[in-house]
Amino acid sequence: MPDSMAEYLRADMDCEGLLECIYGLTELDRDCFEVVIEGEAPLTIDEIAEAVDRERSTAYRSLQRLRKAGFVQKEQVNYDQGGYYHVFRPADPDVAADEMQRMLNDWYAKMGQLIGEFRTKYETTDRPTAAAES
């Protein structure tokens, strides 16, 4: 993961890179997301864990991060004889994209405010301007 915004801007990034950039998700999270997206039907935790070649608990933690970020949804499926299991499916991409846009707008406003504070804090009237020095 790049260490600075300048590195992010210089790096080649695909749209799935937003998972890392905006939410700080890991490569495993991204792999789990791709498995869920590519599934023809909702998948169980065991199916996802097998697809990413990880322990069930490790895959589950990754899916929990994806759920928290709004990229996957967990649904309960009931057996006719009683009991249940969970499956995971992709969340609505429009909802996820709208949330990312909202977060980006909030970040942009905050950065603009901080830049203004930086300008005010380090502005001095006794320094010669570049035009006056030449």
ABEGO torsion letter per residue (X at the ends): XBABAAAAAABBBBAAAAAAAAAGBBAAAAAAAAAAAABABBBBAAAAAAAAGBBAAAAAAAAAAAAAAGABBBBBBBBAAEEBBBBBBBBBAAAAAAAAAAAAAAAAAAAAAAAAAAAAAABBAABBBAAAAX
